[in-house]
Each structure stands twice: as structure tokens, then as C-alpha cells.
Amino acid sequence: VDRGLAGAPSSLKKLYDVNGAIGGPVKKDSLWFYFTSRYFTNESYIAGLFYPNNSAAVVRTEDTGHQANSGTWTRDNNLRLTWAMSQKSKLSVWYAYQRKQDPSWAINATVSPEAARVTDWYTQLGTLTWTYAATNRLLFEGGASPGASPDTILAQLDRSAGIPIVEQGTGIDPLAKPMTYRASTASNMYDNVRQQSYRASATYVTGTHSVKVGMDLQRGHFNRNNFANTYNDIQIRTRDFVPNQVTIFAPLAGFTSRLNNNLGLYAQDRWTLKRVTIGGGLRFDFQNESVDAFTANTTRWTPNRTNAYAEVPNVPSWKDVNPRVNVAYDLFGNGKTALKASASRGVEQDSIRYADANNPGNTVSTTTSRTWTDSNGNFFPDCNLLNSATQDNRATGGDVCGGWLNLNFGNFIPSTRYDGAIMNGWGIRPWNWEFSTSVQHEVMPRLSANVGYFRRVQGNFFVTDNEALGPSDFLPYSITVPTDSRLPNAGGTITGLYDQRAPVVNRNVVKAASQFGNQYQHWNGMDAGIDARLRNGVFLQAGLSTGTTMTDLFPRRVVAP
């Protein structure tokens, strides 16, 4: 069967890039600027995909003379200003604005062009950097980096030609290949991402001593808004162009996950005493995320969905103090052989992952399907789709519709929650200690060798506990290994297997793994390498790295099968 692939391969339709730059002094020896602008685009034909002859037709036929394509275009503008405020201080400002569009978002060989959406990204980024050399030993630095990246993913009403159809395709009807057509099946999306970063530090340096104190802070939020239009809150599924299912959508708008603080305050010091250089530092880390209060919006299919959800604060609110220390020793005092060792503690980095996991907006059920028999043949589900029950309307000229397959449609369904004990406090965030020791030796001028050992130890693991299940809800069983010389333990018995006795409504809670026993994860590795600096600036490196990871979960499995 000719599926339209013949004579329609993937190929380039259009590709070009136009850019330019200009810069120079605004004020002599004081203020400079640099501006760049760029426009680039690329488009490619999609193998085997064509526009329909009639985008409104329920039986889709292809216009094989009009092949579909995908692609993007981008406009990018950057401006940098540098101001020498005085001989000791400098201010630098950078701003970038980028507009990018994908006119056929998510199009592929199974999505007809009229069913693709248009995506626009409007990205703005900036940096402000200040430096001040107070003396030849004291340096102050500061900076801020705001940014915004809102985007929209929208169905185009001028493309949409009716209720979208998702054809499953069976190969019986050569025209009925898997395809989504007539209109987009996804909701309109308006997402808004904002972030800000700040940093400040002071550094004091002498010949043998260097000390630095400072801070860094990140903040931001992600606001989601999903809406339906006339067509994309309902979808018809067919097989060989015969309807068998209808799906309705009630997208949710207005919920926000927020990074309130990702704060670090630090102090570090380094001393050189004869042949020994010792460094150390201490860092306070504070991570705080939350979810804004919001009220669910009504839709055509959820006219009474006005649930109010309270703010969810401190998901998480973590505080940690992380030390580090390092030492280097000139073994023979000739600068050719160095012994080095270090130890440092770090913590898991996050933006809004935990806030998202605790955001009720992500657990509202927004779709349900039902079986459908188009008894009157008008290709429209003549049933009360707001009624969740089975309906047989043939006596009045209507259709047969099964009940909702998702009876929680429109409701908040908490699938997993986080134990408050792991969301708040000191030293609770997942951490890792890193240890290293190494030897570096100058074999001859321009040639050095090094060998190092590294160890990483992780802690504060989380596990998901289904509180609806206990040890008595599992049935132990064993299996006999077939008698076959090719199998290990042939003819023996494998025990320690469990089967859940009966289905339950899950109550998943993320907890500290330490509640169930001990969990360990270590990594040990070694590196060996040679560095060669040849004449004429040639630099060569060669080396070998190896390592192993050890994970021990057994004690926890015994307690929580």
C-alpha cells in the first residue's frame, strides 16, 4: 500500500542566517557599546506528510502535490555597555531580547498541518556587573542577572476546521493511516517563567594569604495557564474513519510554583606557609520553595469547578552548613612534586522541582474519555457529555455513549505527597561528601604525571512509601529454576519474591529512607594522567579513569517489601 512516502522524502526547504554587529566608544576613555543583531531560519519538508485536500473532511485525503514542512525562525538582539566609572571601578550592562517562533509546533508524520500549533518564545536576559578595586589588595564585586522567558503555544483558529479527529489506522482502509487532523487536540498554553540572580563578594589578597566572603541568591517562578478554544476541548477517535471514542478536556489555568530563595553565604580563606598551602571554607545554604494559592477555573465541561487551593509554603525550607578543606604540600621543596588532599560537603541543587511536586494544580484531573457509537452517522457525539453515566439515545435519534472512563474528571487527585519531616529543617537536604588525594610530579621540563584517588559518599535519601500497603498485603512465593545446565542454580529454588494480594487505592508518601533502615551509596575512583607541553604551543594529554559505585538497599527492603 502506498502510504505517501514515495517521492516525498525529508528535504531542506529553506535555510539562511543574516547577522551584523557594530560597536565603539560613546564617550572617549569612559563609555563603550557593542550591538549585535541576527535573524536566522530553517525549514524542512516532512517525509510522507501532505496537506489535506479538504481540512474539514472527516475522511482525510491528501493533496500529494503540497508537502508539509516544519521549521523555526529567530530574531536575536544584544546590547552591551561598559562604563569606566573611575580608575578603580567599572560597570558593565548586557541586555538580550530574542523572539523565536515555531509555526508548526509538534508536527510530525502523524499530525496534519492544520492540527499543529504555533509556539512563540519571548526571551529577555540581562546582566549588571560592578567591580571596585579599593586598594591593590582589596576587591569588591557585585552583579544581578534578571531574566524572563514567557511562551505561548496556541492553536490557530484560521487553520482549525472542526472537532479534531485522531485516526488510529489499521491497514484495512489504505486512506486511514494514523493521523491527527482537522484541528489541534491540545490546549492553548500561556507559560510565564521569571528568574533573578544576585551575587556580591569582597576579596582580600596578600602574597601568602587570600580571603573571600560573599553571597549568591537565585529567585524566580513558573506560572502556568492552559485554556481551551472552540475546538480543542473535545476530540474524536476513529478506526478506519468509524468513531469509537470521544474525549473531553478541561485545562487548568493560574497555578504557580515559586523559588523564593536559593541563597548561599560563604567565607573562604587560603594560607601559604613555606611548603604548605592550606585552604578552607564554610557555606550556609538556604533553599525555600512554595506554591501560590489559586482558584480553579471553570470550563465548558467543568462549569462548577471553582475549587480554592491554599498556599503551600516551605516545600522545602532547607538549611545547611557545608564545610570544605584542602591542602597542598611541596614534598621536596623544589616545586616539582606536590601532594594534595581535599574534603568538601555539597547539597542537592534545585529550582522548583519540589514545589512542582507539591503543587495541587499538577494533580487536577483535566481529561476523560468514553466509548461512543455514532448511531445516527452524523459524526458528532449526540450524548450529554457532562453526564458521566452510560447513555443510549438511539430511540430519540441520538448515539450510544459509555460512561466516563475517569470518574475523577475535574477533581484534585493527590497521587503523592511529601512528609513534612523531610521538607523543613537543618541538614535534611540530600547531600554528598567528596574526598580526594593525589600526587603530581614533574617528570622533566614540560612533562608532568599525576595520580589521584576520589571518593564520594551520598546521604539523606528519600523513598516513596505506599501507606495503603503493609507487609500483610503481600503474598510470598518462590519459583523453581528449570533444570538446564546453562542456567545458574539449575533445579534450585528462588525465594524472597512477593505478589500484592489485592489492588488498593494508593497513598504514596515520600519519606526519609532512614525510617526504614540504612541506605548507602558510595563512589570510588582513580585517575592517572600525563600532561605534555611541547614547543610551538602544542599541548598533549593522556590518561585513564576508572571507578565503581556501591549501592546498598537491602536493609530497607526487609522492612518495606
C-alpha positions as CSV (number, residue, x, y, z in Angstrom):
1,V,0.0,0.0,0.0
2,D,1.4,3.4,-0.9
3,R,1.4,5.5,2.2
4,G,2.6,8.6,0.5
5,L,6.3,8.1,1.2
6,A,7.3,7.5,-2.4
7,G,8.6,10.7,-3.9
8,A,8.3,12.7,-0.7
9,P,11.4,12.3,1.4
10,S,12.6,14.7,4.0
11,S,14.5,17.6,2.4
12,L,15.6,21.1,3.1
13,K,13.2,23.8,2.1
14,K,14.9,27.0,3.3
15,L,17.9,27.9,5.4
16,Y,19.6,31.3,5.9
17,D,21.3,33.4,8.6
18,V,21.7,37.2,8.5
19,N,23.7,38.9,11.2
20,G,25.7,42.1,11.9
21,A,27.5,43.9,14.7
22,I,28.6,47.5,15.5
23,G,30.5,48.9,18.4
24,G,32.8,51.6,19.6
25,P,33.2,54.4,22.1
26,V,30.3,56.6,23.2
27,K,32.5,58.7,25.3
28,K,36.3,58.6,25.0
29,D,38.0,56.5,27.6
30,S,34.8,56.2,29.6
31,L,31.8,54.6,27.9
32,W,31.7,51.9,25.1
33,F,28.9,50.0,23.4
34,Y,28.6,46.8,21.3
35,F,25.4,45.8,19.5
36,T,24.7,42.7,17.5
37,S,21.6,41.6,15.6
38,R,20.8,38.3,13.9
39,Y,17.9,36.7,12.1
40,F,18.0,33.0,11.1
41,T,15.5,30.5,9.9
42,N,15.3,26.9,8.7
43,E,12.5,24.8,7.2
44,S,12.4,21.2,6.1
45,Y,9.9,19.1,4.3
46,I,8.5,16.2,6.3
47,A,8.7,12.8,4.7
48,G,5.3,11.3,3.8
49,L,3.2,14.2,5.2
50,F,0.9,16.3,2.9
51,Y,-1.7,18.9,3.4
52,P,-5.3,17.6,3.1
53,N,-7.5,18.2,0.1
54,N,-10.2,19.4,2.5
55,S,-9.1,20.1,6.1
56,A,-12.8,19.9,7.3
57,A,-13.5,16.5,5.8
58,V,-14.0,13.6,8.2
59,V,-12.4,11.2,5.8
60,R,-9.0,12.7,5.2
61,T,-7.4,12.5,1.7
62,E,-4.0,14.0,0.8
63,D,-3.0,16.7,-1.6
64,T,0.2,14.9,-2.8
65,G,1.2,18.0,-4.6
66,H,1.5,20.0,-1.4
67,Q,4.0,18.5,1.0
68,A,4.0,19.6,4.6
69,N,7.1,21.2,6.3
70,S,8.3,22.2,9.7
71,G,10.8,24.8,10.9
72,T,11.6,27.8,13.1
73,W,12.7,31.4,12.8
74,T,14.6,33.5,15.4
75,R,15.3,37.2,15.9
76,D,18.1,37.9,18.4
77,N,19.4,41.3,19.5
78,N,22.1,42.0,22.1
79,L,23.5,45.3,23.5
80,R,26.5,45.7,25.8
81,L,27.6,48.9,27.6
82,T,30.8,49.2,29.5
83,W,31.4,52.3,31.7
84,A,34.7,53.1,33.4
85,M,33.3,55.0,36.3
86,S,36.8,55.8,37.6
87,Q,40.2,54.3,37.5
88,K,39.1,51.8,40.2
89,S,35.6,51.0,39.3
90,K,33.8,49.6,36.3
91,L,30.1,49.0,35.4
92,S,29.0,46.6,32.6
93,V,25.5,46.1,31.4
94,W,24.3,43.5,28.9
95,Y,20.7,43.0,27.6
96,A,19.4,40.5,25.1
97,Y,16.0,40.1,23.5
98,Q,15.1,37.0,21.5
99,R,11.9,36.2,19.7
100,K,11.6,32.7,18.4
101,Q,8.7,31.1,16.6
102,D,7.8,27.5,15.6
103,P,4.8,27.9,13.2
104,S,4.2,24.1,13.3
105,W,4.8,23.0,16.8
106,A,4.9,19.2,17.4
107,I,4.1,18.5,13.7
108,N,5.3,15.1,12.5
109,A,4.3,12.3,10.1
110,T,1.1,11.6,12.2
111,V,0.0,15.2,12.8
112,S,-1.6,17.0,9.9
113,P,-0.5,20.7,9.3
114,E,-3.9,22.1,10.4
115,A,-3.6,20.2,13.8
116,A,-0.2,21.8,14.6
117,R,0.0,24.7,17.0
118,V,2.2,27.9,16.8
119,T,4.7,28.4,19.6
120,D,6.3,31.7,20.4
121,W,9.2,32.3,22.9
122,Y,9.9,35.9,24.1
123,T,13.1,35.6,26.0
124,Q,14.7,38.6,27.8
125,L,18.0,38.3,29.6
126,G,20.3,40.8,31.3
127,T,23.3,41.2,33.5
128,L,24.7,44.0,35.6
129,T,28.2,43.7,36.8
130,W,30.2,46.1,39.1
131,T,33.8,45.8,40.2
132,Y,35.7,48.2,42.5
133,A,39.4,47.8,43.3
134,A,39.5,49.7,46.6
135,T,43.2,49.0,47.0
136,N,45.8,46.8,45.4
137,R,44.8,44.1,47.9
138,L,41.0,44.7,48.3
139,L,38.4,44.0,45.5
140,F,34.7,44.3,45.7
141,E,32.3,42.7,43.1
142,G,28.6,42.7,42.6
143,G,26.1,41.7,40.0
144,A,22.5,41.0,39.1
145,S,21.0,38.9,36.3
146,P,17.3,39.2,35.7
147,G,15.5,37.1,33.0
148,A,12.1,36.3,31.7
149,S,11.1,33.6,29.3
150,P,7.3,33.6,28.7
151,D,6.0,31.4,25.9
152,T,2.7,30.7,24.2
153,I,1.6,27.5,22.4
154,L,-1.6,28.3,20.6
155,A,-4.0,26.5,18.2
156,Q,-4.7,28.7,15.2
157,L,-8.5,29.3,14.6
158,D,-7.8,30.1,10.9
159,R,-6.4,26.6,10.5
160,S,-8.9,24.7,12.6
161,A,-11.7,23.1,10.6
162,G,-13.8,21.2,13.0
163,I,-13.6,18.9,16.0
164,P,-10.2,17.2,15.9
165,I,-10.1,13.6,14.9
166,V,-7.4,11.1,15.9
167,E,-7.5,8.2,13.4
168,Q,-5.9,5.0,14.8
169,G,-5.4,3.3,11.4
170,T,-5.5,-0.5,10.9
171,G,-4.2,-1.0,7.4
172,I,-7.6,-2.2,6.2
173,D,-8.5,1.2,4.6
174,P,-5.5,2.5,2.7
175,L,-6.6,6.1,3.4
176,A,-6.9,5.5,7.2
177,K,-3.3,5.8,8.4
178,P,-2.6,7.0,11.9
179,M,-3.2,10.8,11.9
180,T,-4.5,13.7,14.0
181,Y,-6.3,16.1,11.8
182,R,-8.9,18.9,11.4
183,A,-7.7,20.8,14.5
184,S,-5.2,20.7,17.4
185,T,-6.1,18.3,20.2
186,A,-4.0,20.2,22.8
187,S,-5.0,23.2,24.9
188,N,-3.7,26.7,24.5
189,M,-0.8,27.3,26.8
190,Y,0.4,30.6,28.3
191,D,3.5,29.9,30.5
192,N,5.5,32.6,32.3
193,V,9.0,31.9,33.6
194,R,10.8,34.6,35.6
195,Q,14.2,34.4,37.3
196,Q,16.6,36.7,39.1
197,S,20.2,36.0,40.2
198,Y,22.3,38.2,42.5
199,R,25.9,38.0,43.8
200,A,28.3,40.1,45.8
201,S,31.7,39.4,47.2
202,A,34.8,41.0,48.8
203,T,38.3,39.6,48.3
204,Y,41.5,40.5,50.2
205,V,44.8,39.2,48.8
206,T,48.4,39.4,50.1
207,G,51.4,37.5,48.9
208,T,50.7,34.5,51.1
209,H,47.1,34.9,52.1
210,S,43.7,35.2,50.3
211,V,40.3,35.6,52.0
212,K,37.0,36.0,50.3
213,V,33.4,36.5,51.6
214,G,30.3,36.7,49.6
215,M,26.8,35.7,48.7
216,D,24.7,34.4,45.8
217,L,20.9,34.3,45.5
218,Q,18.5,33.0,42.9
219,R,14.8,33.6,42.8
220,G,12.0,33.0,40.3
221,H,8.7,31.4,39.5
222,F,6.8,29.4,36.9
223,N,3.2,30.4,36.2
224,R,1.1,28.0,34.0
225,N,-2.1,28.9,32.2
226,N,-3.9,26.4,30.0
227,F,-7.1,27.2,28.1
228,A,-9.3,25.6,25.5
229,N,-10.7,27.1,22.4
230,T,-13.8,26.2,20.4
231,Y,-12.3,23.0,19.0
232,N,-9.6,21.7,21.3
233,D,-11.6,20.8,24.4
234,I,-13.1,17.8,22.6
235,Q,-11.5,15.1,20.5
236,I,-12.9,12.2,18.4
237,R,-11.1,8.9,17.9
238,T,-11.8,6.7,14.9
239,R,-10.6,3.5,13.4
240,D,-10.9,3.3,9.6
241,F,-12.9,6.6,9.9
242,V,-15.5,5.0,12.2
243,P,-15.9,6.8,15.5
244,N,-15.3,4.7,18.7
245,Q,-14.4,7.2,21.4
246,V,-14.8,10.8,22.4
247,T,-12.6,12.7,24.9
248,I,-13.2,16.0,26.6
249,F,-10.7,18.3,28.2
250,A,-10.9,20.9,31.0
251,P,-7.5,22.6,31.1
252,L,-6.4,24.4,34.3
253,A,-5.1,27.9,34.5
254,G,-3.4,30.1,37.1
255,F,-1.2,27.9,39.2
256,T,2.3,29.0,40.2
257,S,5.4,27.2,41.6
258,R,7.8,29.6,43.2
259,L,11.5,29.6,44.1
260,N,11.7,32.1,47.0
261,N,15.3,31.7,48.0
262,N,18.3,29.7,46.8
263,L,20.7,31.5,49.0
264,G,24.4,30.9,49.7
265,L,26.5,32.8,52.2
266,Y,30.2,31.9,52.2
267,A,33.6,32.6,53.6
268,Q,36.8,31.1,52.4
269,D,40.5,31.5,53.3
270,R,43.8,30.3,51.9
271,W,47.2,30.5,53.5
272,T,50.7,29.6,52.2
273,L,53.2,28.7,54.9
274,K,56.6,27.7,53.4
275,R,55.9,24.5,51.6
276,V,52.3,24.1,52.6
277,T,49.2,25.8,51.2
278,I,46.0,25.3,53.3
279,G,42.5,26.4,52.2
280,G,39.2,26.1,53.8
281,G,35.7,27.5,53.5
282,L,32.3,27.4,55.1
283,R,29.0,27.9,53.2
284,F,25.5,28.4,54.5
285,D,22.8,27.2,52.0
286,F,19.1,28.0,52.3
287,Q,16.5,26.6,49.9
288,N,12.9,27.7,50.1
289,E,10.1,27.0,47.6
290,S,6.4,27.4,47.7
291,V,3.1,27.2,45.8
292,D,0.8,30.2,45.4
293,A,-2.8,30.0,46.4
294,F,-5.2,29.8,43.4
295,T,-8.8,29.0,42.4
296,A,-9.5,26.5,39.7
297,N,-11.2,28.0,36.6
298,T,-14.4,26.8,35.1
299,T,-14.7,25.4,31.6
300,R,-17.4,24.1,29.2
301,W,-17.1,20.6,30.7
302,T,-16.5,21.7,34.3
303,P,-18.9,24.6,34.9
304,N,-18.8,24.1,38.6
305,R,-15.1,23.7,39.1
306,T,-14.3,26.6,41.4
307,N,-12.2,24.8,44.0
308,A,-9.9,27.1,46.0
309,Y,-6.4,25.8,46.9
310,A,-4.5,27.4,49.7
311,E,-0.8,28.4,49.5
312,V,1.6,25.6,50.1
313,P,4.6,27.1,51.8
314,N,8.0,25.6,52.7
315,V,8.2,22.8,50.1
316,P,11.0,22.7,51.0
317,S,12.6,25.0,53.6
318,W,16.1,23.6,54.0
319,K,19.1,24.9,55.8
320,D,22.7,23.5,55.6
321,V,26.2,24.4,56.6
322,N,28.7,22.9,54.2
323,P,32.5,23.0,55.0
324,R,35.4,22.3,52.7
325,V,39.1,22.0,53.3
326,N,42.1,21.4,51.0
327,V,45.9,21.1,51.5
328,A,48.8,21.0,49.1
329,Y,52.4,20.1,50.1
330,D,55.5,20.7,48.1
331,L,57.2,17.4,49.0
332,F,60.8,18.2,48.2
333,G,60.7,22.0,48.3
334,N,61.7,22.3,44.6
335,G,58.2,22.8,43.2
336,K,58.3,19.5,41.2
337,T,56.3,17.1,43.4
338,A,53.0,18.0,45.1
339,L,50.8,16.0,47.5
340,K,47.2,17.2,47.5
341,A,44.2,16.3,49.6
342,S,40.7,17.7,49.9
343,A,37.3,17.1,51.6
344,S,34.1,19.0,50.9
345,R,30.3,18.7,51.5
346,G,27.7,19.7,48.9
347,V,24.0,19.6,48.8
348,E,21.4,18.8,46.1
349,Q,20.6,21.8,43.9
350,D,17.0,22.6,42.8
351,S,14.9,25.4,41.4
352,I,11.2,24.5,41.6
353,R,11.1,20.7,41.3
354,Y,9.9,20.1,44.8
355,A,7.3,23.0,44.6
356,D,6.0,21.4,41.4
357,A,5.7,18.0,43.1
358,N,3.6,19.6,45.8
359,N,1.5,21.9,43.6
360,P,-2.1,20.8,43.6
361,G,-2.5,22.3,40.1
362,N,-0.4,19.4,38.7
363,T,-2.7,16.8,40.2
364,V,-6.1,18.1,38.9
365,S,-7.6,15.6,36.5
366,T,-8.3,17.5,33.3
367,T,-9.4,14.9,30.8
368,T,-11.8,11.9,30.5
369,S,-12.8,9.6,27.6
370,R,-15.8,7.4,26.9
371,T,-16.7,4.9,24.2
372,W,-19.0,6.2,21.5
373,T,-21.1,4.6,18.8
374,D,-22.2,7.1,16.1
375,S,-25.6,5.5,15.7
376,N,-27.1,8.3,13.5
377,G,-23.9,8.7,11.4
378,N,-23.6,12.5,11.7
379,F,-20.0,12.3,13.1
380,F,-21.0,14.2,16.3
381,P,-21.4,12.7,19.8
382,D,-25.1,13.1,20.4
383,C,-25.0,12.4,24.1
384,N,-24.9,14.6,27.2
385,L,-21.1,14.7,27.7
386,L,-21.5,16.3,31.1
387,N,-23.3,13.2,32.3
388,S,-20.8,10.6,33.5
389,A,-23.2,7.7,33.1
390,T,-23.7,5.3,30.2
391,Q,-26.3,6.6,27.7
392,D,-28.4,5.1,24.9
393,N,-30.1,7.8,22.9
394,R,-31.0,5.8,19.8
395,A,-34.7,6.0,20.5
396,T,-34.6,9.7,20.1
397,G,-32.2,9.8,17.2
398,G,-29.0,10.1,19.3
399,D,-26.0,7.9,19.9
400,V,-24.7,5.3,22.4
401,C,-22.1,6.6,24.8
402,G,-20.3,4.6,27.6
403,G,-19.7,6.1,31.0
404,W,-16.7,8.3,31.8
405,L,-13.5,6.2,32.0
406,N,-12.1,8.7,34.5
407,L,-14.7,9.4,37.2
408,N,-12.3,11.8,38.9
409,F,-12.5,14.2,35.9
410,G,-12.2,17.8,37.1
411,N,-11.2,16.9,40.6
412,F,-8.0,17.1,42.6
413,I,-6.3,13.7,42.8
414,P,-3.4,13.7,45.3
415,S,-1.2,10.9,44.0
416,T,1.9,11.5,46.1
417,R,2.6,13.8,49.0
418,Y,5.8,14.7,50.8
419,D,6.3,14.0,54.5
420,G,6.7,17.4,56.3
421,A,9.6,16.0,58.2
422,I,11.8,16.0,55.1
423,M,10.6,19.3,53.9
424,N,11.8,21.5,56.8
425,G,14.8,21.8,58.9
426,W,18.6,21.7,59.2
427,G,20.7,19.0,57.4
428,I,17.8,17.3,55.8
429,R,18.5,18.1,52.1
430,P,20.2,15.2,50.1
431,W,24.0,15.7,50.4
432,N,27.3,14.3,49.3
433,W,30.8,14.3,50.8
434,E,33.7,14.3,48.4
435,F,37.2,13.3,49.3
436,S,40.3,13.3,47.1
437,T,44.0,12.7,47.4
438,S,46.6,13.0,44.6
439,V,50.2,13.2,43.7
440,Q,51.5,15.4,40.9
441,H,55.1,15.2,39.7
442,E,57.2,17.0,37.1
443,V,59.0,14.1,35.3
444,M,61.0,16.5,33.1
445,P,60.6,20.1,31.9
446,R,57.3,20.4,30.1
447,L,56.1,16.8,31.1
448,S,54.2,16.0,34.3
449,A,52.3,13.0,35.6
450,N,49.6,12.7,38.2
451,V,47.7,10.0,40.0
452,G,44.6,10.6,42.1
453,Y,42.0,8.8,44.3
454,F,38.5,10.1,44.7
455,R,35.6,9.0,46.9
456,R,32.0,10.3,47.0
457,V,29.6,9.4,49.8
458,Q,25.9,10.4,49.4
459,G,23.2,10.7,52.1
460,N,19.7,11.8,53.1
461,F,17.9,9.5,50.6
462,F,14.2,9.7,50.0
463,V,11.9,6.8,49.3
464,T,8.2,6.6,48.3
465,D,6.1,4.6,50.9
466,N,2.6,3.5,49.9
467,E,0.8,3.8,53.2
468,A,-2.1,1.8,51.8
469,L,0.1,-1.3,51.9
470,G,1.7,-3.2,54.7
471,P,3.7,-6.4,54.9
472,S,0.5,-8.5,55.3
473,D,-0.7,-7.2,51.9
474,F,2.0,-9.2,50.1
475,L,1.9,-12.9,49.4
476,P,5.4,-14.5,49.4
477,Y,6.1,-17.1,46.7
478,S,9.0,-18.9,45.2
479,I,9.9,-20.3,41.8
480,T,11.8,-23.3,40.7
481,V,14.7,-22.8,38.3
482,P,14.4,-25.1,35.2
483,T,16.8,-28.0,35.1
484,D,19.2,-26.7,32.5
485,S,23.0,-26.8,32.7
486,R,23.2,-23.4,31.0
487,L,21.3,-21.7,33.9
488,P,22.9,-20.7,37.3
489,N,21.4,-22.6,40.2
490,A,19.6,-25.0,37.8
491,G,16.9,-27.1,39.6
492,G,17.1,-24.9,42.6
493,T,14.5,-22.5,44.2
494,I,14.4,-18.7,44.1
495,T,12.7,-17.3,47.2
496,G,12.1,-13.9,48.6
497,L,9.5,-12.9,45.9
498,Y,6.3,-11.1,46.7
499,D,3.0,-10.6,45.0
500,Q,0.4,-8.0,46.0
501,R,-2.7,-9.8,47.3
502,A,-5.3,-7.2,46.1
503,P,-5.4,-3.8,44.4
504,V,-5.7,-0.8,46.7
505,V,-6.1,3.0,46.4
506,N,-2.5,4.2,46.7
507,R,-1.5,6.6,49.4
508,N,2.1,7.4,48.4
509,V,4.2,9.5,50.8
510,V,7.8,10.5,50.1
511,K,9.7,9.9,53.3
512,A,13.3,9.7,54.7
513,A,14.8,6.4,53.8
514,S,16.3,6.3,57.3
515,Q,12.8,5.5,58.6
516,F,13.1,2.0,57.1
517,G,16.7,1.2,57.6
518,N,20.1,2.2,56.2
519,Q,20.7,3.1,52.6
520,Y,24.2,3.6,51.2
521,Q,25.7,4.9,48.0
522,H,29.4,5.4,47.5
523,W,31.6,6.0,44.5
524,N,35.3,5.3,44.4
525,G,37.5,6.1,41.5
526,M,41.1,6.7,40.4
527,D,42.6,8.9,37.7
528,A,46.1,8.7,36.1
529,G,47.3,11.1,33.5
530,I,50.2,12.7,31.7
531,D,50.4,16.3,30.5
532,A,52.9,17.4,27.9
533,R,53.6,21.0,26.8
534,L,55.5,20.8,23.6
535,R,57.2,23.5,21.6
536,N,55.1,25.9,19.5
537,G,52.3,25.9,21.9
538,V,51.2,22.2,21.4
539,F,49.6,20.7,24.5
540,L,49.0,16.9,24.8
541,Q,47.1,15.0,27.4
542,A,46.6,11.2,28.0
543,G,45.1,9.4,30.9
544,L,42.9,6.7,32.4
545,S,39.9,6.9,34.7
546,T,38.2,4.1,36.4
547,G,35.6,3.9,39.2
548,T,32.9,1.9,40.9
549,T,29.6,2.7,42.5
550,M,28.3,0.8,45.5
551,T,24.6,1.0,46.4
552,D,23.2,-1.0,49.3
553,L,19.4,-1.1,49.6
554,F,18.9,-4.4,51.4
555,P,18.1,-3.3,54.9
556,R,15.3,-1.1,53.7
557,R,13.7,-3.8,51.5
558,V,13.4,-6.1,54.5
559,V,11.3,-3.5,56.4
560,A,9.3,-2.2,53.4
561,P,8.6,-5.0,50.9
